Amino acid sequence: MSTAKQILYKLQLIEEAMREIDLWQSHPPKPEAFESVEPFSIDRMLAEEWLQWVLIPRMYALLEQGLALPTAFAIAPYFEESYKEDTTGRYQQLFKHLRALDRLFMQDNV
């Protein structure tokens, strides 16, 4: 399976995991939230909002258009830090898929 197809599959798994733990939202954040210049839009969005409304759509667009993908990519640590207070383990599946996505971007063939 090509790296692009693997990335697409991981994005789908991330979406499924977010839906399973009720992080997937039906309405986007306010337009001004998208104007952030901070990494992960940390000053205007929750981690799950950034993932759903910024990263996932951008990755789909890059893949669909055959454009170059990022070569240095590590988002799992941000999410692990964002949800570190959780003691229920509800985010573990999401973390697993985010780590797998990170690994795909660390490969030489991206």
PDB file as gemmi writes it, atoms N, CA and C in Angstrom:
CRYST1    1.000    1.000    1.000  90.00  90.00  90.00 P 1                      
ATOM      1  N   MET A   1       0.848  -1.172   0.000  1.00  0.00           N  
ATOM      2  CA  MET A   1       0.000   0.000   0.000  1.00  0.00           C  
ATOM      3  C   MET A   1       0.898   1.242   0.000  1.00  0.00           C  
ATOM      4  N   SER A   2       0.579   2.197  -0.847  1.00  0.00           N  
ATOM      5  CA  SER A   2       1.385   3.419  -0.924  1.00  0.00           C  
ATOM      6  C   SER A   2       1.275   4.215   0.377  1.00  0.00           C  
ATOM      7  N   THR A   3       2.247   5.061   0.606  1.00  0.00           N  
ATOM      8  CA  THR A   3       2.228   5.898   1.807  1.00  0.00           C  
ATOM      9  C   THR A   3       0.994   6.791   1.812  1.00  0.00           C  
ATOM     10  N   ALA A   4       0.636   7.338   0.659  1.00  0.00           N  
ATOM     11  CA  ALA A   4      -0.547   8.203   0.578  1.00  0.00           C  
ATOM     12  C   ALA A   4      -1.800   7.446   1.007  1.00  0.00           C  
ATOM     13  N   LYS A   5      -1.937   6.206   0.556  1.00  0.00           N  
ATOM     14  CA  LYS A   5      -3.109   5.408   0.938  1.00  0.00           C  
ATOM     15  C   LYS A   5      -3.076   5.070   2.423  1.00  0.00           C  
ATOM     16  N   GLN A   6      -1.899   4.814   2.952  1.00  0.00           N  
ATOM     17  CA  GLN A   6      -1.773   4.545   4.385  1.00  0.00           C  
ATOM     18  C   GLN A   6      -2.175   5.774   5.201  1.00  0.00           C  
ATOM     19  N   ILE A   7      -1.755   6.944   4.747  1.00  0.00           N  
ATOM     20  CA  ILE A   7      -2.110   8.184   5.440  1.00  0.00           C  
ATOM     21  C   ILE A   7      -3.618   8.389   5.391  1.00  0.00           C  
ATOM     22  N   LEU A   8      -4.207   8.183   4.235  1.00  0.00           N  
ATOM     23  CA  LEU A   8      -5.657   8.305   4.096  1.00  0.00           C  
ATOM     24  C   LEU A   8      -6.376   7.376   5.066  1.00  0.00           C  
ATOM     25  N   TYR A   9      -5.917   6.150   5.141  1.00  0.00           N  
ATOM     26  CA  TYR A   9      -6.514   5.162   6.037  1.00  0.00           C  
ATOM     27  C   TYR A   9      -6.380   5.610   7.492  1.00  0.00           C  
ATOM     28  N   LYS A  10      -5.218   6.101   7.872  1.00  0.00           N  
ATOM     29  CA  LYS A  10      -5.012   6.567   9.257  1.00  0.00           C  
ATOM     30  C   LYS A  10      -5.922   7.747   9.575  1.00  0.00           C  
ATOM     31  N   LEU A  11      -6.097   8.655   8.624  1.00  0.00           N  
ATOM     32  CA  LEU A  11      -7.007   9.784   8.842  1.00  0.00           C  
ATOM     33  C   LEU A  11      -8.430   9.296   9.090  1.00  0.00           C  
ATOM     34  N   GLN A  12      -8.838   8.276   8.355  1.00  0.00           N  
ATOM     35  CA  GLN A  12     -10.172   7.705   8.557  1.00  0.00           C  
ATOM     36  C   GLN A  12     -10.291   7.067   9.942  1.00  0.00           C  
ATOM     37  N   LEU A  13      -9.241   6.375  10.374  1.00  0.00           N  
ATOM     38  CA  LEU A  13      -9.251   5.765  11.707  1.00  0.00           C  
ATOM     39  C   LEU A  13      -9.286   6.825  12.805  1.00  0.00           C  
ATOM     40  N   ILE A  14      -8.587   7.919  12.588  1.00  0.00           N  
ATOM     41  CA  ILE A  14      -8.596   9.019  13.561  1.00  0.00           C  
ATOM     42  C   ILE A  14     -10.003   9.597  13.671  1.00  0.00           C  
ATOM     43  N   GLU A  15     -10.642   9.809  12.539  1.00  0.00           N  
ATOM     44  CA  GLU A  15     -12.017  10.322  12.567  1.00  0.00           C  
ATOM     45  C   GLU A  15     -12.938   9.356  13.307  1.00  0.00           C  
ATOM     46  N   GLU A  16     -12.829   8.078  13.011  1.00  0.00           N  
ATOM     47  CA  GLU A  16     -13.659   7.078  13.695  1.00  0.00           C  
ATOM     48  C   GLU A  16     -13.425   7.103  15.199  1.00  0.00           C  
ATOM     49  N   ALA A  17     -12.166   7.178  15.601  1.00  0.00           N  
ATOM     50  CA  ALA A  17     -11.843   7.214  17.035  1.00  0.00           C  
ATOM     51  C   ALA A  17     -12.430   8.460  17.685  1.00  0.00           C  
ATOM     52  N   MET A  18     -12.358   9.588  16.998  1.00  0.00           N  
ATOM     53  CA  MET A  18     -12.928  10.821  17.541  1.00  0.00           C  
ATOM     54  C   MET A  18     -14.440  10.701  17.686  1.00  0.00           C  
ATOM     55  N   ARG A  19     -15.083  10.086  16.725  1.00  0.00           N  
ATOM     56  CA  ARG A  19     -16.539   9.899  16.803  1.00  0.00           C  
ATOM     57  C   ARG A  19     -16.906   8.981  17.977  1.00  0.00           C  
ATOM     58  N   GLU A  20     -16.130   7.927  18.155  1.00  0.00           N  
ATOM     59  CA  GLU A  20     -16.413   6.967  19.224  1.00  0.00           C  
ATOM     60  C   GLU A  20     -16.342   7.591  20.613  1.00  0.00           C  
ATOM     61  N   ILE A  21     -15.487   8.595  20.785  1.00  0.00           N  
ATOM     62  CA  ILE A  21     -15.363   9.218  22.108  1.00  0.00           C  
ATOM     63  C   ILE A  21     -16.001  10.613  22.133  1.00  0.00           C  
ATOM     64  N   ASP A  22     -16.888  10.844  21.184  1.00  0.00           N  
ATOM     65  CA  ASP A  22     -17.683  12.080  21.126  1.00  0.00           C  
ATOM     66  C   ASP A  22     -16.856  13.356  21.038  1.00  0.00           C  
ATOM     67  N   LEU A  23     -15.757  13.309  20.310  1.00  0.00           N  
ATOM     68  CA  LEU A  23     -14.971  14.516  20.066  1.00  0.00           C  
ATOM     69  C   LEU A  23     -15.322  15.159  18.726  1.00  0.00           C  
ATOM     70  N   TRP A  24     -15.943  14.379  17.831  1.00  0.00           N  
ATOM     71  CA  TRP A  24     -16.265  14.887  16.499  1.00  0.00           C  
ATOM     72  C   TRP A  24     -17.434  15.857  16.617  1.00  0.00           C  
ATOM     73  N   GLN A  25     -17.271  17.037  16.059  1.00  0.00           N  
ATOM     74  CA  GLN A  25     -18.278  18.087  16.185  1.00  0.00           C  
ATOM     75  C   GLN A  25     -19.059  18.265  14.889  1.00  0.00           C  
ATOM     76  N   SER A  26     -20.308  18.693  15.027  1.00  0.00           N  
ATOM     77  CA  SER A  26     -21.138  18.897  13.842  1.00  0.00           C  
ATOM     78  C   SER A  26     -21.024  20.314  13.287  1.00  0.00           C  
ATOM     79  N   HIS A  27     -20.493  21.247  14.084  1.00  0.00           N  
ATOM     80  CA  HIS A  27     -20.355  22.631  13.631  1.00  0.00           C  
ATOM     81  C   HIS A  27     -18.922  23.106  13.838  1.00  0.00           C  
ATOM     82  N   PRO A  28     -18.384  23.820  12.854  1.00  0.00           N  
ATOM     83  CA  PRO A  28     -17.007  24.315  12.995  1.00  0.00           C  
ATOM     84  C   PRO A  28     -16.912  25.438  14.022  1.00  0.00           C  
ATOM     85  N   PRO A  29     -15.705  25.703  14.497  1.00  0.00           N  
ATOM     86  CA  PRO A  29     -15.504  26.855  15.382  1.00  0.00           C  
ATOM     87  C   PRO A  29     -15.831  28.148  14.625  1.00  0.00           C  
ATOM     88  N   LYS A  30     -15.914  29.234  15.367  1.00  0.00           N  
ATOM     89  CA  LYS A  30     -16.178  30.539  14.747  1.00  0.00           C  
ATOM     90  C   LYS A  30     -15.063  30.872  13.751  1.00  0.00           C  
ATOM     91  N   PRO A  31     -15.391  31.627  12.701  1.00  0.00           N  
ATOM     92  CA  PRO A  31     -14.392  31.947  11.662  1.00  0.00           C  
ATOM     93  C   PRO A  31     -13.092  32.533  12.200  1.00  0.00           C  
ATOM     94  N   GLU A  32     -13.163  33.352  13.231  1.00  0.00           N  
ATOM     95  CA  GLU A  32     -11.937  33.959  13.755  1.00  0.00           C  
ATOM     96  C   GLU A  32     -10.982  32.926  14.360  1.00  0.00           C  
ATOM     97  N   ALA A  33     -11.501  31.774  14.728  1.00  0.00           N  
ATOM     98  CA  ALA A  33     -10.633  30.718  15.263  1.00  0.00           C  
ATOM     99  C   ALA A  33      -9.635  30.247  14.208  1.00  0.00           C  
ATOM    100  N   PHE A  34     -10.020  30.337  12.949  1.00  0.00           N  
ATOM    101  CA  PHE A  34      -9.163  29.888  11.855  1.00  0.00           C  
ATOM    102  C   PHE A  34      -8.091  30.912  11.486  1.00  0.00           C  
ATOM    103  N   GLU A  35      -8.132  32.064  12.117  1.00  0.00           N  
ATOM    104  CA  GLU A  35      -7.157  33.117  11.831  1.00  0.00           C  
ATOM    105  C   GLU A  35      -5.913  33.021  12.705  1.00  0.00           C  
ATOM    106  N   SER A  36      -5.870  32.057  13.572  1.00  0.00           N  
ATOM    107  CA  SER A  36      -4.738  31.895  14.478  1.00  0.00           C  
ATOM    108  C   SER A  36      -3.446  31.653  13.705  1.00  0.00           C  
ATOM    109  N   VAL A  37      -2.358  32.187  14.235  1.00  0.00           N  
ATOM    110  CA  VAL A  37      -1.042  31.930  13.648  1.00  0.00           C  
ATOM    111  C   VAL A  37      -0.199  31.053  14.581  1.00  0.00           C  
ATOM    112  N   GLU A  38      -0.786  30.638  15.677  1.00  0.00           N  
ATOM    113  CA  GLU A  38      -0.097  29.796  16.649  1.00  0.00           C  
ATOM    114  C   GLU A  38      -0.108  28.336  16.190  1.00  0.00           C  
ATOM    115  N   PRO A  39       0.910  27.566  16.566  1.00  0.00           N  
ATOM    116  CA  PRO A  39       0.884  26.131  16.259  1.00  0.00           C  
ATOM    117  C   PRO A  39      -0.383  25.495  16.838  1.00  0.00           C  
ATOM    118  N   PHE A  40      -0.987  24.636  16.067  1.00  0.00           N  
ATOM    119  CA  PHE A  40      -2.205  23.929  16.463  1.00  0.00           C  
ATOM    120  C   PHE A  40      -3.359  24.888  16.779  1.00  0.00           C  
ATOM    121  N   SER A  41      -3.254  26.137  16.378  1.00  0.00           N  
ATOM    122  CA  SER A  41      -4.267  27.159  16.703  1.00  0.00           C  
ATOM    123  C   SER A  41      -4.587  27.144  18.190  1.00  0.00           C  
ATOM    124  N   ILE A  42      -3.563  26.896  18.975  1.00  0.00           N  
ATOM    125  CA  ILE A  42      -3.713  26.662  20.412  1.00  0.00           C  
ATOM    126  C   ILE A  42      -4.388  27.820  21.147  1.00  0.00           C  
ATOM    127  N   ASP A  43      -4.276  29.015  20.598  1.00  0.00           N  
ATOM    128  CA  ASP A  43      -4.882  30.173  21.250  1.00  0.00           C  
ATOM    129  C   ASP A  43      -6.368  30.333  20.940  1.00  0.00           C  
ATOM    130  N   ARG A  44      -6.878  29.563  19.972  1.00  0.00           N  
ATOM    131  CA  ARG A  44      -8.272  29.766  19.565  1.00  0.00           C  
ATOM    132  C   ARG A  44      -9.097  28.493  19.407  1.00  0.00           C  
ATOM    133  N   MET A  45      -8.433  27.334  19.433  1.00  0.00           N  
ATOM    134  CA  MET A  45      -9.156  26.073  19.244  1.00  0.00           C  
ATOM    135  C   MET A  45      -8.714  25.046  20.267  1.00  0.00           C  
ATOM    136  N   LEU A  46      -9.637  24.158  20.582  1.00  0.00           N  
ATOM    137  CA  LEU A  46      -9.283  22.980  21.368  1.00  0.00           C  
ATOM    138  C   LEU A  46      -8.517  22.025  20.456  1.00  0.00           C  
ATOM    139  N   ALA A  47      -7.784  21.127  21.038  1.00  0.00           N  
ATOM    140  CA  ALA A  47      -6.991  20.178  20.251  1.00  0.00           C  
ATOM    141  C   ALA A  47      -7.855  19.423  19.246  1.00  0.00           C  
ATOM    142  N   GLU A  48      -8.999  18.933  19.697  1.00  0.00           N  
ATOM    143  CA  GLU A  48      -9.855  18.157  18.800  1.00  0.00           C  
ATOM    144  C   GLU A  48     -10.450  19.022  17.691  1.00  0.00           C  
ATOM    145  N   GLU A  49     -10.691  20.297  17.961  1.00  0.00           N  
ATOM    146  CA  GLU A  49     -11.191  21.190  16.912  1.00  0.00           C  
ATOM    147  C   GLU A  49     -10.133  21.369  15.829  1.00  0.00           C  
ATOM    148  N   TRP A  50      -8.905  21.606  16.247  1.00  0.00           N  
ATOM    149  CA  TRP A  50      -7.823  21.784  15.284  1.00  0.00           C  
ATOM    150  C   TRP A  50      -7.660  20.527  14.428  1.00  0.00           C  
ATOM    151  N   LEU A  51      -7.720  19.374  15.060  1.00  0.00           N  
ATOM    152  CA  LEU A  51      -7.563  18.116  14.336  1.00  0.00           C  
ATOM    153  C   LEU A  51      -8.671  17.953  13.299  1.00  0.00           C  
ATOM    154  N   GLN A  52      -9.916  18.163  13.729  1.00  0.00           N  
ATOM    155  CA  GLN A  52     -11.058  17.965  12.839  1.00  0.00           C  
ATOM    156  C   GLN A  52     -11.179  19.025  11.749  1.00  0.00           C  
ATOM    157  N   TRP A  53     -10.981  20.263  12.105  1.00  0.00           N  
ATOM    158  CA  TRP A  53     -11.291  21.355  11.185  1.00  0.00           C  
ATOM    159  C   TRP A  53     -10.085  21.921  10.445  1.00  0.00           C  
ATOM    160  N   VAL A  54      -8.874  21.587  10.882  1.00  0.00           N  
ATOM    161  CA  VAL A  54      -7.678  22.112  10.220  1.00  0.00           C  
ATOM    162  C   VAL A  54      -6.837  20.978   9.632  1.00  0.00           C  
ATOM    163  N   LEU A  55      -6.305  20.121  10.487  1.00  0.00           N  
ATOM    164  CA  LEU A  55      -5.363  19.112   9.997  1.00  0.00           C  
ATOM    165  C   LEU A  55      -5.993  18.112   9.030  1.00  0.00           C  
ATOM    166  N   ILE A  56      -7.075  17.486   9.436  1.00  0.00           N  
ATOM    167  CA  ILE A  56      -7.663  16.439   8.588  1.00  0.00           C  
ATOM    168  C   ILE A  56      -8.061  16.995   7.218  1.00  0.00           C  
ATOM    169  N   PRO A  57      -8.776  18.128   7.150  1.00  0.00           N  
ATOM    170  CA  PRO A  57      -9.100  18.655   5.812  1.00  0.00           C  
ATOM    171  C   PRO A  57      -7.863  19.030   4.986  1.00  0.00           C  
ATOM    172  N   ARG A  58      -6.841  19.578   5.632  1.00  0.00           N  
ATOM    173  CA  ARG A  58      -5.616  19.930   4.891  1.00  0.00           C  
ATOM    174  C   ARG A  58      -4.933  18.693   4.336  1.00  0.00           C  
ATOM    175  N   MET A  59      -4.869  17.651   5.132  1.00  0.00           N  
ATOM    176  CA  MET A  59      -4.233  16.413   4.665  1.00  0.00           C  
ATOM    177  C   MET A  59      -5.007  15.817   3.495  1.00  0.00           C  
ATOM    178  N   TYR A  60      -6.342  15.792   3.604  1.00  0.00           N  
ATOM    179  CA  TYR A  60      -7.152  15.290   2.494  1.00  0.00           C  
ATOM    180  C   TYR A  60      -6.903  16.114   1.230  1.00  0.00           C  
ATOM    181  N   ALA A  61      -6.850  17.432   1.368  1.00  0.00           N  
ATOM    182  CA  ALA A  61      -6.632  18.305   0.208  1.00  0.00           C  
ATOM    183  C   ALA A  61      -5.268  18.040  -0.429  1.00  0.00           C  
ATOM    184  N   LEU A  62      -4.232  17.925   0.385  1.00  0.00           N  
ATOM    185  CA  LEU A  62      -2.894  17.643  -0.150  1.00  0.00           C  
ATOM    186  C   LEU A  62      -2.870  16.312  -0.886  1.00  0.00           C  
ATOM    187  N   LEU A  63      -3.490  15.301  -0.293  1.00  0.00           N  
ATOM    188  CA  LEU A  63      -3.506  13.978  -0.911  1.00  0.00           C  
ATOM    189  C   LEU A  63      -4.294  13.988  -2.218  1.00  0.00           C  
ATOM    190  N   GLU A  64      -5.474  14.616  -2.203  1.00  0.00           N  
ATOM    191  CA  GLU A  64      -6.316  14.652  -3.400  1.00  0.00           C  
ATOM    192  C   GLU A  64      -5.638  15.385  -4.551  1.00  0.00           C  
ATOM    193  N   GLN A  65      -4.885  16.432  -4.229  1.00  0.00           N  
ATOM    194  CA  GLN A  65      -4.237  17.232  -5.263  1.00  0.00           C  
ATOM    195  C   GLN A  65      -2.840  16.721  -5.620  1.00  0.00           C  
ATOM    196  N   GLY A  66      -2.393  15.686  -4.928  1.00  0.00           N  
ATOM    197  CA  GLY A  66      -1.077  15.127  -5.201  1.00  0.00           C  
ATOM    198  C   GLY A  66       0.061  16.067  -4.844  1.00  0.00           C  
ATOM    199  N   LEU A  67      -0.171  16.951  -3.888  1.00  0.00           N  
ATOM    200  CA  LEU A  67       0.853  17.913  -3.475  1.00  0.00           C  
ATOM    201  C   LEU A  67       1.795  17.297  -2.452  1.00  0.00           C  
ATOM    202  N   ALA A  68       2.916  17.946  -2.250  1.00  0.00           N  
ATOM    203  CA  ALA A  68       3.911  17.455  -1.295  1.00  0.00           C  
ATOM    204  C   ALA A  68       3.331  17.437   0.119  1.00  0.00           C  
ATOM    205  N   LEU A  69       3.623  16.383   0.819  1.00  0.00           N  
ATOM    206  CA  LEU A  69       3.178  16.235   2.202  1.00  0.00           C  
ATOM    207  C   LEU A  69       4.270  16.711   3.148  1.00  0.00           C  
ATOM    208  N   PRO A  70       3.900  17.069   4.354  1.00  0.00           N  
ATOM    209  CA  PRO A  70       4.922  17.488   5.328  1.00  0.00           C  
ATOM    210  C   PRO A  70       5.952  16.384   5.534  1.00  0.00           C  
ATOM    211  N   THR A  71       7.185  16.770   5.818  1.00  0.00           N  
ATOM    212  CA  THR A  71       8.221  15.767   6.058  1.00  0.00           C  
ATOM    213  C   THR A  71       8.582  15.666   7.533  1.00  0.00           C  
ATOM    214  N   ALA A  72       8.335  16.697   8.280  1.00  0.00           N  
ATOM    215  CA  ALA A  72       8.568  16.659   9.729  1.00  0.00           C  
ATOM    216  C   ALA A  72       7.207  16.816  10.389  1.00  0.00           C  
ATOM    217  N   PHE A  73       6.771  15.785  11.060  1.00  0.00           N  
ATOM    218  CA  PHE A  73       5.385  15.758  11.502  1.00  0.00           C  
ATOM    219  C   PHE A  73       5.300  14.988  12.805  1.00  0.00           C  
ATOM    220  N   ALA A  74       4.806  15.610  13.842  1.00  0.00           N  
ATOM    221  CA  ALA A  74       4.606  14.920  15.122  1.00  0.00           C  
ATOM    222  C   ALA A  74       3.490  15.615  15.877  1.00  0.00           C  
ATOM    223  N   ILE A  75       2.287  15.059  15.777  1.00  0.00           N  
ATOM    224  CA  ILE A  75       1.151  15.664  16.473  1.00  0.00           C  
ATOM    225  C   ILE A  75       0.731  14.879  17.703  1.00  0.00           C  
ATOM    226  N   ALA A  76       1.085  13.611  17.769  1.00  0.00           N  
ATOM    227  CA  ALA A  76       0.677  12.793  18.916  1.00  0.00           C  
ATOM    228  C   ALA A  76       1.109  13.398  20.249  1.00  0.00           C  
ATOM    229  N   PRO A  77       2.337  13.897  20.388  1.00  0.00           N  
ATOM    230  CA  PRO A  77       2.734  14.468  21.685  1.00  0.00           C  
ATOM    231  C   PRO A  77       1.833  15.621  22.140  1.00  0.00           C  
ATOM    232  N   TYR A  78       1.382  16.444  21.208  1.00  0.00           N  
ATOM    233  CA  TYR A  78       0.482  17.548  21.565  1.00  0.00           C  
ATOM    234  C   TYR A  78      -0.824  17.012  22.136  1.00  0.00           C  
ATOM    235  N   PHE A  79      -1.368  15.990  21.522  1.00  0.00           N  
ATOM    236  CA  PHE A  79      -2.635  15.434  21.994  1.00  0.00           C  
ATOM    237  C   PHE A  79      -2.460  14.691  23.310  1.00  0.00           C  
ATOM    238  N   GLU A  80      -1.365  13.983  23.448  1.00  0.00           N  
ATOM    239  CA  GLU A  80      -1.092  13.302  24.722  1.00  0.00           C  
ATOM    240  C   GLU A  80      -0.969  14.317  25.852  1.00  0.00           C  
ATOM    241  N   GLU A  81      -0.343  15.438  25.584  1.00  0.00           N  
ATOM    242  CA  GLU A  81      -0.226  16.504  26.585  1.00  0.00           C  
ATOM    243  C   GLU A  81      -1.592  17.148  26.860  1.00  0.00           C  
ATOM    244  N   SER A  82      -2.364  17.366  25.813  1.00  0.00           N  
ATOM    245  CA  SER A  82      -3.679  17.999  25.968  1.00  0.00           C  
ATOM    246  C   SER A  82      -4.620  17.180  26.842  1.00  0.00           C  
ATOM    247  N   TYR A  83      -4.508  15.873  26.771  1.00  0.00           N  
ATOM    248  CA  TYR A  83      -5.425  14.996  27.499  1.00  0.00           C  
ATOM    249  C   TYR A  83      -4.739  14.231  28.624  1.00  0.00           C  
ATOM    250  N   LYS A  84      -3.631  14.734  29.109  1.00  0.00           N  
ATOM    251  CA  LYS A  84      -2.859  14.015  30.128  1.00  0.00           C  
ATOM    252  C   LYS A  84      -3.605  13.857  31.450  1.00  0.00           C  
ATOM    253  N   GLU A  85      -4.575  14.701  31.727  1.00  0.00           N  
ATOM    254  CA  GLU A  85      -5.329  14.613  32.980  1.00  0.00           C  
ATOM    255  C   GLU A  85      -6.352  13.478  32.963  1.00  0.00           C  
ATOM    256  N   ASP A  86      -6.631  12.937  31.790  1.00  0.00           N  
ATOM    257  CA  ASP A  86      -7.621  11.871  31.687  1.00  0.00           C  
ATOM    258  C   ASP A  86      -7.094  10.583  32.312  1.00  0.00           C  
ATOM    259  N   THR A  87      -7.868  10.015  33.207  1.00  0.00           N  
ATOM    260  CA  THR A  87      -7.472   8.759  33.854  1.00  0.00           C  
ATOM    261  C   THR A  87      -8.325   7.585  33.389  1.00  0.00           C  
ATOM    262  N   THR A  88      -9.259   7.842  32.477  1.00  0.00           N  
ATOM    263  CA  THR A  88     -10.164   6.786  32.029  1.00  0.00           C  
ATOM    264  C   THR A  88      -9.595   5.949  30.894  1.00  0.00           C  
ATOM    265  N   GLY A  89      -8.595   6.475  30.199  1.00  0.00           N  
ATOM    266  CA  GLY A  89      -8.045   5.756  29.050  1.00  0.00           C  
ATOM    267  C   GLY A  89      -8.865   5.926  27.787  1.00  0.00           C  
ATOM    268  N   ARG A  90      -9.842   6.802  27.804  1.00  0.00           N  
ATOM    269  CA  ARG A  90     -10.742   6.945  26.651  1.00  0.00           C  
ATOM    270  C   ARG A  90     -10.037   7.452  25.398  1.00  0.00           C  
ATOM    271  N   TYR A  91      -8.889   8.083  25.544  1.00  0.00           N  
ATOM    272  CA  TYR A  91      -8.178   8.648  24.392  1.00  0.00           C  
ATOM    273  C   TYR A  91      -7.114   7.712  23.823  1.00  0.00           C  
ATOM    274  N   GLN A  92      -6.934   6.557  24.409  1.00  0.00           N  
ATOM    275  CA  GLN A  92      -5.831   5.679  24.006  1.00  0.00           C  
ATOM    276  C   GLN A  92      -5.896   5.255  22.543  1.00  0.00           C  
ATOM    277  N   GLN A  93      -7.077   4.943  22.054  1.00  0.00           N  
ATOM    278  CA  GLN A  93      -7.205   4.536  20.649  1.00  0.00           C  
ATOM    279  C   GLN A  93      -6.853   5.701  19.726  1.00  0.00           C  
ATOM    280  N   LEU A  94      -7.297   6.895  20.077  1.00  0.00           N  
ATOM    281  CA  LEU A  94      -6.956   8.076  19.287  1.00  0.00           C  
ATOM    282  C   LEU A  94      -5.447   8.292  19.287  1.00  0.00           C  
ATOM    283  N   PHE A  95      -4.814   8.191  20.459  1.00  0.00           N  
ATOM    284  CA  PHE A  95      -3.359   8.352  20.549  1.00  0.00           C  
ATOM    285  C   PHE A  95      -2.645   7.336  19.660  1.00  0.00           C  
ATOM    286  N   LYS A  96      -3.133   6.111  19.678  1.00  0.00           N  
ATOM    287  CA  LYS A  96      -2.523   5.042  18.872  1.00  0.00           C  
ATOM    288  C   LYS A  96      -2.529   5.424  17.388  1.00  0.00           C  
ATOM    289  N   HIS A  97      -3.656   5.916  16.906  1.00  0.00           N  
ATOM    290  CA  HIS A  97      -3.762   6.287  15.490  1.00  0.00           C  
ATOM    291  C   HIS A  97      -2.934   7.531  15.171  1.00  0.00           C  
ATOM    292  N   LEU A  98      -2.872   8.474  16.102  1.00  0.00           N  
ATOM    293  CA  LEU A  98      -2.053   9.670  15.884  1.00  0.00           C  
ATOM    294  C   LEU A  98      -0.567   9.309  15.827  1.00  0.00           C  
ATOM    295  N   ARG A  99      -0.131   8.398  16.699  1.00  0.00           N  
ATOM    296  CA  ARG A  99       1.272   7.957  16.672  1.00  0.00           C  
ATOM    297  C   ARG A  99       1.590   7.257  15.352  1.00  0.00           C  
ATOM    298  N   ALA A 100       0.649   6.434  14.885  1.00  0.00           N  
ATOM    299  CA  ALA A 100       0.847   5.727  13.616  1.00  0.00           C  
ATOM    300  C   ALA A 100       0.933   6.721  12.455  1.00  0.00           C  
ATOM    301  N   LEU A 101       0.115   7.761  12.493  1.00  0.00           N  
ATOM    302  CA  LEU A 101       0.185   8.797  11.465  1.00  0.00           C  
ATOM    303  C   LEU A 101       1.536   9.502  11.518  1.00  0.00           C  
ATOM    304  N   ASP A 102       1.979   9.845  12.706  1.00  0.00           N  
ATOM    305  CA  ASP A 102       3.302  10.473  12.863  1.00  0.00           C  
ATOM    306  C   ASP A 102       4.396   9.608  12.241  1.00  0.00           C  
ATOM    307  N   ARG A 103       4.341   8.306  12.496  1.00  0.00           N  
ATOM    308  CA  ARG A 103       5.372   7.394  11.959  1.00  0.00           C  
ATOM    309  C   ARG A 103       5.385   7.407  10.427  1.00  0.00           C  
ATOM    310  N   LEU A 104       4.216   7.506   9.824  1.00  0.00           N  
ATOM    311  CA  LEU A 104       4.160   7.542   8.359  1.00  0.00           C  
ATOM    312  C   LEU A 104       4.875   8.767   7.803  1.00  0.00           C  
ATOM    313  N   PHE A 105       4.803   9.872   8.513  1.00  0.00           N  
ATOM    314  CA  PHE A 105       5.456  11.091   8.044  1.00  0.00           C  
ATOM    315  C   PHE A 105       6.944  11.101   8.339  1.00  0.00           C  
ATOM    316  N   MET A 106       7.394  10.182   9.149  1.00  0.00           N  
ATOM    317  CA  MET A 106       8.820  10.091   9.451  1.00  0.00           C  
ATOM    318  C   MET A 106       9.548   9.181   8.468  1.00  0.00           C  
ATOM    319  N   GLN A 107       8.789   8.473   7.633  1.00  0.00           N  
ATOM    320  CA  GLN A 107       9.398   7.590   6.645  1.00  0.00           C  
ATOM    321  C   GLN A 107      10.045   8.420   5.547  1.00  0.00           C  
ATOM    322  N   ASP A 108      11.049   7.861   4.942  1.00  0.00           N  
ATOM    323  CA  ASP A 108      11.782   8.561   3.876  1.00  0.00           C  
ATOM    324  C   ASP A 108      10.966   8.741   2.605  1.00  0.00           C  
ATOM    325  N   ASN A 109       9.953   7.911   2.404  1.00  0.00           N  
ATOM    326  CA  ASN A 109       9.252   7.927   1.116  1.00  0.00           C  
ATOM    327  C   ASN A 109       8.018   8.815   1.090  1.00  0.00           C  
ATOM    328  N   VAL A 110       7.855   9.697   2.044  1.00  0.00           N  
ATOM    329  CA  VAL A 110       6.693  10.600   2.018  1.00  0.00           C  
ATOM    330  C   VAL A 110       6.932  11.677   0.992  1.00  0.00           C  
TER     331      VAL A 110                                                      
END                                                                             
